[in-house]
């Protein structure tokens, strides 16, 4: 049996909507992208949405829109993909790396409050909703994990937003893993100043390549729309559908080329229609792994601080702890030989050469991320993964660990 780590489910209206775009003769950003923005904003409960060609682009536009520039500092969890930090460097600013909670992989109010107190010059916080679970953005957003600290914001009450408000810091949410995700009955997409989503091929919904910036701030939205297309004050679709001269426009800033073409948006619209059904399928896989791997003492599984119904279930990982009979790399090798695809989320940024050397980072400063990284293996989790395939994955893990295989 061969089970890939990720597999795209395109069994809805994807082909139909792409054909509509091809028939229209307009392949770049146009009506489908506008419709995708509108429907996505409605889905997450945000006032404004700006479709772009990647989550990286959305994060870059978000920082630019709130005025981050040379010499500024932005708080970033070390356990994230490099895009979260690299966009800070695009603008000449500096990431300030902090540890995460174990075993959720999330920032906590306590971690954020302590870092902002220690370094009062920080201008913004990048909150990563790791694996599909929301960080504790507001009061009542979940229990304190093992990595949290007593005192500080915990003693005063409140979540990450309250901590940032006290310190006068802007909040950008990296929700690349977190659609559809809820916290306290609200969809992720409107807690901070700006939220950025990914529609890369292995994400919870996909456009092939793509992303979305959402915000409730009209001024931020206007700036992001201008900067996503060369700093031009009118989108090309606006220019060709208005009564004025189509050639007339102005460049008001040195912008970027970040727009999302209609072909990609068409795929996204079809995916959006099935987002909750696909989330439920991933939850089924998540629950299967919890049930069949949860009794193995040598494994630490991801902690869920709320209802799994509110979790996007983008990732399911296990961490081999000190009692594991094999190393993480050996487990990956054995599963690969059995035809089971895996991944690792993530090698922390404090271990990456560029960040390690530029900011003189040490593994000693990030014990929770280190514990996660040293033993982490991410397992296949996607719609269409059958119970037979899930059983095969679990059996392969137990065999590699020398455990009795139970049916």
N, C-alpha and C positions, 0 to 999 in steps of 0.2 A: 504494500500500500504506500502511495506517495501523497503526503499532505503538505502543501505549501504553507509558509508562514502567513501569507496574506493572499486574499482572492477577492476580486471586485465582483459585486453582484449588479449586473446591468440587465435585469429581466423585467423592466418596467417600460416606460415611454421614451427611453433614451433615443432609440433609433428613430421613432416618429418625430420627436422634436428636432433632432439633428437634420432630418430630411426637410423639415419646414424651413430651417435656416438656409440649407442649400438651395431650396426652391426660391427663397426670397431674393437671392443674389447678393445679400449683405452679410458678410461673414464675420466682420469685426464687431466691436461693441455697438449694440443697437437695442432693439426692442426686447429681445430675450434677456439680455443682461439687466435691463431696467425692471423687467418682470421678476427676475430672480432676486434682485435687490429688494423689491417690494415684498415679495412673499417671505424672504428670509427674515427681514425686519419684523414682519408680523409674527413669524414663528418664535422668535426670541423675545418679543415684546419691546423692541427698540424703536425709536422714532426714525432713525436714519441708517442707511446701509450703503456701502460703497464697495462694489465688486472689483477685485484686483486679481493679478495673475499668480499670486502666492500669498501664503500667510506671512512670509518674510517681508514682502512688499507692504502688507497691511501694518506690520509692526514698525517698519521704517516710517511710513506715513504717519502713524500714530505719534511716534516720538517727535517727528518734525512739526506736527500740528500743535503740540503743546509747548513748543519752543525749546526743546532740548538741543544744546549746541556744545561747541568746544569747551572743555573744562568741566562740564556738568557731570554729576555722578548719578547712576541709576542702579537701584538694588535689583539683583538677579539671583535666583536659586541656581546652585551649581549643577543640580540634577535636571538638565534640560538639553534640548538640541541646540547646537551652536547658533542657530538663527536668532534665538532670543537675545543673545549677547552681541552678536556681530553687528546688528543694526544700530546698536549704541555707538559702536566704533565708526560706522558710516558717517555719523554726525560729529565726530571728534570728541565725543563724550566718553566716559569711563564706566564700565560695569563694576559694581561692588558685589562680590560673590558671598553668598551665605549658605549655610547648611540647610537641610530639610528635615522634616519629621520622618521617623521610621516607626512603622512600616507603611505609611501612606505615600511617601515621596513628595509631600506637599509643604509649602510654606505654612506657618501658623501665625496667629496674631502675636504670640509671644516672641517668635523669631524675628518678625518684622519690627515690633516695638523695640526690642533690644538693639537691633541694628541701627534703627533711626535715632535712638537715644545716643548710641556710641558715636555715630557719624552724622551730626546734624545738618551737614551740607548737601545731603542727598535730595535730588529734585523729583524723582519718580520711582515707583516700585513696579516691577514686572512680575505679576502673579501668574504662575503656570498651574493650570488645572490638570494635574498630572494623571495620565492614564484614563481620563474620562470622569474623574471625581472632582467636584468643586472644592476649592480651598474654603476655609471658614471666613468668608467675606464679611458676614454680619453676625450679630448676636444670635445664638441658637443654631449656628451653622455646623454643629457636630461636636463631638467630644474632643478633649485634648488628647493628642496622640503621645506616644512614648517620647518623641523628640522635643515636646514642649517644655517650658520652664514655669515654675511657680512664680507668683508675683507679677509685676509689670501689668500688662494689659489684661492678663487673666484675673488678677485681683480687682481691677476696675470694671471688668466686664467689657464686652464688645468684641468685634471681629477685626479683620485686617483693615477694612474701610475706616472704622473708628480710630484705629491706631494711626493710619495715614492722615486722617483729618486733624488729629491733635498735633501732628508734626507739620502740617501744611504741605503734604506731599501728594502729587498726582498719582493715579492708579491706572495702569494698562494691564488688561487681562490677556494672557496668551492662552486662548482656548482652542488651540490646534487639535487637542484630544477630546474636546468637551462639547460636542453637539450630538444629540440633544441631552443636556445636563441640567438638573434643577437643584436649587438650594432654597430651603424654607418656602417651597411652593412657587419660586420664581425661576425662570429660565436663566442660565448663564448667558449674558449678553447685554446686561444693563446695570451691573453693580458698580464697576469703576467708571472712569472717564471715557475709556475706549476699550472695546473688546475685539480681538482679532481671531479669526477662524481659518482653518486650513481645509482645502478640498483636494489635497494630494491623493494619488491613486490608492494609497493604503489607509486613508482616513475613513471616518464613519459615514460620510457621504463624499462623493468625489465629483470633480469636473475634469479629471485627468491631471491638470495643473490648475491651481486657482486658490483664491482666498477671499475673505470678506472682512471689512472693517465696519463695526456698528457702533453707534454712539447716540446719546440723547441730546447732544450739544450741536445746534445748527451751525455754529461758526466752525467747529472742528470738522464737521461734515463737508462744508463748503471748501475749506482748505484742502482736505484730503482729495476731493474730486478734482480740484484744480491741479494739484501736484501729481496725481496719478497719470496725467497725460500732458507732459511737457510744460506744465505751468500755464496752459492755454485756458482762457476764461470761459470757453464754450466747448462742450464735448462735440466731437464730429457729428454724432447723430443729431444733436440739437441744431447744428448748423445746417444740416441737410433736410431737416423737417420743419424749419421755421420759415416765415414769410420773408425774412430779411435776406440780404445777399449772402450766399453760402460761403463765400471766400473771406468774409469779414470776421476777424477774431483778433485778440490781443494776447501777448505773452506777459503775464504779470509776475512770474517767478521762474527760476531755472528748475523746472520740474523733472519728472521721471517718466519712464514708459512702462506703466504698471497696469494698464487696462485689461479687462477680461473679455476675450472675444465671445461672440454670440454662440459659436459652436460649443464652447466649453460651458457657457451658461445654460444651454439647452440640456446638456447632460445633467447639470446641477438641478434644474427644475424637476426632472424626472426622479432624481435621487431624493430630493426634498419631499416629494409626494409619499415616499416609502420610508422616511427617516425613522419614525417610531417603530414600524414593523421590523426594520433591520436592527434597531436597538434591542428590541425584545429577543430577537434571535441571538444576538451577542450575549444578552443576559442569560439565556439558556445555557450557552457554553460556559460562561463564568460560573454559574451555579453548579454545573457538572464538575468542573475542576475543584471548586470549593469542597464539594461533597466527597470526591474520591481521592483528593490529595491532602485534605485538611487533617487527617489523622497521622500523617508522617511527621515524626518529631524532628527530623533533620531538615524540614522545609519550613520557611516562613512565607506565608501568603499575604497578599495585599490586604490591609485593613480597610474596611468600609465604615465610615462614620455616620451614615444615614441609611435610608432605604435604598436597596439596589435598584428599585424602580426609577430612582432619580439619577442613576449613574449611566453614563454613555457606554460603559463597558468597552472602551476602545482597546485597552490592554489587559491581559492577565499575565502576571509574572509570578515566578516563585524565586525565593532566595535560599540557596543552600547555606545553612548555618554551620557552626563549628563542628557539629556532630555528623555532618554528611560524610559518607564513605568515599565519595568521588569529588573531584574539583568541578567548578562550573564549566571550564573548558572541556573537560572530559565528558561531562553530561551532554554538552552540545554536540560533541563528536559522535557519541554513541547514538543520539537521536537522529543525527544526520545520516548515519549508516542505515538506520531503520526507515529512512525516507521521510522523516518528520522535520519540517522547517522550523527554525527558531530565530530569535534575535535577542539583542541586549539593549535595554532602555534605562539609562544611557551610560556611556563612559562620561563621568562628570567633567565639567569644563575646567575645573582646577587641575585636571590631569592632562589637558590638551596643551601641547608645546607652546603655542602662541600666548595663551592666557597665563599658563604657569610661569613662563619666563618674564613676560611683560609686567605682571603684577606680583611676582615673587610669591606664588601660592604654594602652600604645603598641604600634604594629605592629612596632617595632624589637625588642621583647622576645620575639617569636614567629616567627622566620624560617622555620622548617620548615612551620608551619601556614599562614603567608602564601604560601609557594611552592605549597603544595597548593591553597589557596583560589583564588589568582589564575588558575590554569589548569585547575581541576577540572571535569569533566563526567561524571556518572554515567549509564550506559547501561542499557537494558532487560535484565533478567535474571530470568526466572521460568519455572516449569514450563509446558510447552506451547509455548514459543517455538521455532518450527521452524528448521531449518537455512536454509531459503529466507529467512525473516525475518532471521535473523542475518546472512546474506550481504547482505541489503538494507541493514542498519544499517552494516556495515563498508564497503560500497560508497559509502554516503552520506557517511561520515567521510572516506574517501579522495578523493571528489569535492570535498568542501569544502576539503580541504587541498591540492588540486591535484595529487594523486598518481595514478599510473597504477593503474587498477583491474584486479587480477589475479583470475582465477577459479581 
